Amino acid sequence: MIALVDYGAGNLASVRKALRACGADVFEPAGPADLDCASAIVLPGVGHFAATASLDERWRAAIRQRLEGGIPFLGICLGMQWLFEGSDEATAVPGLGWLPGRITRLPDRAPGGGRLKVPHAGWNAVRATGPSGVPGLKDGAYFYFTHAYAAPVTDATAATTVYGVPFASAVRRGHVRGVQFHPEKSGAEGLALLGAFVGGGR
């Protein structure tokens, strides 16, 4: 059973529908203790980083305990950003700190001086950065993005995307992975990624 965590900032209906289309049994935990019966965790998210404050210390401790126990985890958009130490979008709200680094705002100008619309909204390509990629993510595939803040490129980066500057569009550290884009809105490529997660792809 995959736990789809509802903290008030995710488009749960779309993610739930996509996971079920991939054959997953999905439930929404009522509290942190319910994570004990989960075989995997998905943390979706849309909007402002401040919304992750709803993941209080009880949730943080329960999620960290399950991650330390090796349970597969997928963070989507804001759910991926939450894996880092924090975000400039809401400086008083800590992230989980599973990955080092902070989330920063995308630039509103390209290196050549041209203006960029922020948030970055629409389809863009992802480029795998190494052999330890995210299962189901094809190098060069296009996915749907909508975000104003992005993660830094670090040794946990599994794929990058360029919007003015390169940013981490997918991360992975062992059984923990995250994507900045929305696989549930990305057609066949998104379903392939979710299907690999549901199938236990490592």
C-alpha positions in Angstrom: 0.0 0.0 0.0 1.4 3.4 -1.0 0.8 6.2 1.5 -0.2 9.4 -0.3 0.4 12.1 2.2 -2.2 15.0 2.4 -0.8 18.1 4.0 -3.1 20.5 2.3 -0.8 21.5 -0.6 -1.1 18.7 -3.2 -3.4 18.0 -6.1 -4.1 14.6 -4.5 -6.9 13.6 -6.9 -4.7 13.7 -10.0 -1.8 11.9 -8.2 -4.1 9.3 -6.8 -5.7 8.7 -10.2 -2.3 8.3 -11.9 -0.9 5.9 -9.2 -4.0 3.8 -9.5 -3.7 3.8 -13.3 -0.2 2.2 -12.7 -1.8 -0.5 -10.5 -1.0 0.9 -7.1 -3.1 0.4 -4.0 -3.2 3.9 -2.5 -4.4 5.2 0.9 -4.2 8.6 2.6 -2.8 8.3 6.2 -4.8 10.1 8.8 -1.8 10.5 11.0 1.9 9.8 11.2 1.3 6.4 12.8 -0.5 5.2 9.7 2.8 5.2 7.8 3.8 2.0 9.7 1.6 0.0 7.3 2.8 1.7 4.1 5.1 -0.1 1.6 6.0 3.3 0.0 5.4 7.0 0.5 4.4 9.6 -2.0 4.6 13.3 -1.0 3.0 15.5 -3.7 2.7 19.3 -3.5 1.8 22.5 -5.3 2.3 26.1 -4.2 4.2 27.8 -1.5 6.9 26.1 0.7 5.2 27.5 3.8 2.5 24.8 3.3 5.0 22.2 4.3 4.8 23.6 7.9 1.8 21.3 8.2 4.3 18.4 8.2 5.0 19.0 11.9 7.6 17.3 14.1 5.5 14.1 14.5 5.2 13.7 10.7 8.8 14.6 10.1 9.9 12.0 12.7 7.7 9.3 11.3 8.7 9.9 7.7 12.4 10.0 8.6 12.1 6.8 10.6 10.5 5.1 7.5 13.2 6.4 5.2 15.9 5.3 7.5 14.3 1.9 7.4 14.6 1.8 3.6 11.0 2.4 2.5 10.7 3.8 -1.1 9.8 7.5 -1.2 8.8 9.8 -4.1 8.5 13.6 -3.6 6.7 15.5 -6.4 7.3 19.3 -6.9 7.0 20.8 -3.5 7.4 17.3 -2.1 10.8 17.1 -3.7 11.8 20.5 -2.4 10.9 19.5 1.1 13.6 16.8 1.1 16.2 19.7 1.2 17.2 21.8 4.3 14.8 24.6 3.5 13.7 27.2 1.0 14.2 30.9 0.5 10.4 31.0 -0.2 9.7 30.5 3.5 12.9 30.9 5.4 11.4 30.1 8.8 10.1 26.7 7.7 12.6 23.8 7.7 12.7 21.1 5.2 13.4 17.5 6.1 17.1 17.9 5.6 17.5 14.5 3.9 19.4 16.2 1.1 21.9 19.1 1.7 21.2 22.5 0.2 18.5 25.1 0.0 15.7 25.9 -2.6 16.2 29.2 -4.3 14.1 31.3 -6.7 14.5 30.9 -10.4 16.0 33.9 -12.2 13.8 36.3 -14.1 16.6 37.0 -16.6 18.5 34.5 -18.8 22.3 34.7 -18.8 22.1 36.6 -22.1 19.9 39.2 -20.6 16.5 38.1 -21.9 13.5 38.2 -19.6 12.1 34.9 -18.2 8.6 34.4 -17.0 8.5 33.2 -13.4 7.0 30.8 -12.5 8.4 28.4 -15.0 5.2 26.8 -16.3 4.9 24.4 -19.2 6.8 21.5 -20.8 10.6 21.2 -20.6 13.2 18.5 -21.2 15.1 16.7 -18.5 18.7 15.4 -18.9 20.0 12.5 -16.9 23.2 13.4 -15.1 24.7 10.0 -14.3 24.2 6.2 -14.1 22.1 6.4 -10.9 19.1 7.9 -12.4 15.4 7.8 -11.5 13.8 4.6 -12.8 11.3 5.3 -15.6 12.8 8.7 -16.4 14.1 8.7 -20.0 16.9 11.1 -20.9 15.7 13.9 -23.0 12.0 13.3 -22.2 9.7 16.3 -21.7 7.6 16.8 -18.5 5.2 19.4 -17.3 6.6 22.0 -14.8 5.0 24.7 -12.8 7.2 26.3 -10.1 9.0 29.5 -9.2 11.7 27.9 -6.9 14.1 25.1 -7.7 16.7 22.8 -6.1 20.4 23.2 -6.6 22.5 20.8 -8.6 24.3 18.5 -6.1 25.7 15.0 -6.0 22.1 13.8 -5.4 20.9 15.3 -8.7 19.7 12.6 -11.1 18.5 14.9 -13.9 18.7 18.6 -14.7 16.6 21.0 -16.6 17.5 24.5 -17.9 15.3 27.5 -17.4 17.7 30.4 -17.5 20.1 28.3 -15.4 20.3 24.6 -14.8 18.4 23.2 -11.8 17.8 19.8 -10.3 14.7 18.4 -11.9 15.1 15.0 -10.4 17.0 13.8 -7.3 17.8 10.4 -6.0 19.6 9.0 -2.9 19.1 5.3 -2.8 15.5 4.5 -2.3 14.5 8.2 -1.9 13.8 10.1 -5.0 12.1 13.3 -6.0 11.0 15.1 -9.2 10.3 18.9 -9.7 7.9 18.3 -12.5 4.4 16.8 -12.3 4.4 13.2 -13.6 0.7 13.0 -13.1 0.3 15.8 -15.7 3.0 14.5 -18.1 1.2 11.9 -20.2 2.9 8.6 -21.0 6.3 9.7 -19.8 4.9 10.6 -16.4 3.0 7.4 -16.1 6.2 5.4 -17.0 8.0 7.1 -14.1 5.2 6.5 -11.7 4.8 2.9 -13.0 8.5 2.2 -12.3 8.0 3.6 -8.7 4.9 1.5 -8.1 6.7 -1.6 -9.5 9.6 -1.1 -7.1 12.1 0.1 -9.6 15.4 0.7 -8.0 
